[in-house]
Amino acid sequence: MTARELYFISGSPPCWSVMLALEVKGLAYTPRRLDNAKREQKSPEYLAINPRGQVPVLIDGDITVCETLAVLSYLDAATPAPPLFGTSPIETAKIWQSICDCDGNLREPVGQISRPLFRGKADEFIDQITGAAETVRDELSLYETMLQDNGWLAGDSLSAADLIVFPVIMQLLRAAGRDDAAPLQLAIYPLADHFPNLAGWVNRIEALPRYANAYPPHWK
Ligand SMILES: N[C@@H](CCC(=O)N[C@@H](CS)C(=O)NCC(=O)O)C(=O)O
């Protein structure tokens, strides 16, 4: 057992980002999985840890950190290698730009696609899904161009940008790859058919040595 604990919900992209960061830095932790179906994140015990009732939360000894980016920053400051936020001003700027782009332009439209599909309500939300897919394809095209000459989203090495964007893309693929998404012709899945550079980037992340440890338990 370690003094480091991570409260998470399986399949939550922000939680997956933190888990990947822990694995990339080789940091052991005790996973504390909460059951969203039982609303365990709203229990009095958990609200005492995070009054917002959200995950991820990292506990490191007597330190409690809420919010994904705060956790990534904390981990990077506490364990600098490998660096997640760059080693030069321009690298740091590019990483933050990519994170802001994802949070401002990709995360919500991916949610607009994945939420109804995961609930089996594709028919009911067809306009929302196809409209969001258009926005998402535009964003993925930008990634596709960026990854033409670069292995990673914000420079020559893996960074927090990759760890933030990757779980969002995986959530998208899980939704777009469902049988009930096929008739909608979202032109996203299989990724390699539509965005081959992005598919190569996904493969690179999946090949990280401890990748499997962070994979959402209920997706296995
Ligand atoms: N800004 C927060 C957002 C975290 C968030 O949205 N967490 C979701 C899981 S993806 C959650 O806790 N949902 C449960 C709830 O709100 O009850 C962060 O990045 O940490």
The ligand as an SDF file (V2000), in Angstrom:
LIG
                    3D

 20 19  0  0  0  0  0  0  0  0999 V2000
  -12.9280   20.1850  -13.9770 N   0  0  0  0  0  0  0  0  0  0  0  0
  -12.9670   18.8810  -13.3560 C   0  0  0  0  0  0  0  0  0  0  0  0
  -14.0550   18.0670  -14.0150 C   0  0  0  0  0  0  0  0  0  0  0  0
  -14.1070   16.6780  -13.4890 C   0  0  0  0  0  0  0  0  0  0  0  0
  -15.3430   15.9410  -13.9440 C   0  0  0  0  0  0  0  0  0  0  0  0
  -16.1340   16.4020  -14.7910 O   0  0  0  0  0  0  0  0  0  0  0  0
  -15.5020   14.7540  -13.3950 N   0  0  0  0  0  0  0  0  0  0  0  0
  -16.6540   13.9620  -13.6910 C   0  0  0  0  0  0  0  0  0  0  0  0
  -16.2270   12.6360  -14.2770 C   0  0  0  0  0  0  0  0  0  0  0  0
  -15.6570   12.8310  -15.9230 S   0  0  0  0  0  0  0  0  0  0  0  0
  -17.3920   13.6710  -12.4070 C   0  0  0  0  0  0  0  0  0  0  0  0
  -16.8210   13.6940  -11.3400 O   0  0  0  0  0  0  0  0  0  0  0  0
  -18.6720   13.3750  -12.5370 N   0  0  0  0  0  0  0  0  0  0  0  0
  -19.4760   12.9690  -11.4410 C   0  0  0  0  0  0  0  0  0  0  0  0
  -20.3920   14.0270  -10.9540 C   0  0  0  0  0  0  0  0  0  0  0  0
  -20.2350   15.2090  -11.3350 O   0  0  0  0  0  0  0  0  0  0  0  0
  -21.2580   13.6780  -10.1810 O   0  0  0  0  0  0  0  0  0  0  0  0
  -11.6070   18.2040  -13.4810 C   0  0  0  0  0  0  0  0  0  0  0  0
  -10.9950   18.3300  -14.5570 O   0  0  0  0  0  0  0  0  0  0  0  0
  -11.1580   17.5630  -12.5520 O   0  0  0  0  0  0  0  0  0  0  0  0
  1  2  1  0
  2  3  1  0
  2 18  1  0
  3  4  1  0
  4  5  1  0
  5  6  2  0
  5  7  1  0
  7  8  1  0
  8  9  1  0
  8 11  1  0
  9 10  1  0
 11 12  2  0
 11 13  1  0
 13 14  1  0
 14 15  1  0
 15 16  2  0
 15 17  1  0
 18 19  2  0
 18 20  1  0
M  END
$$$$
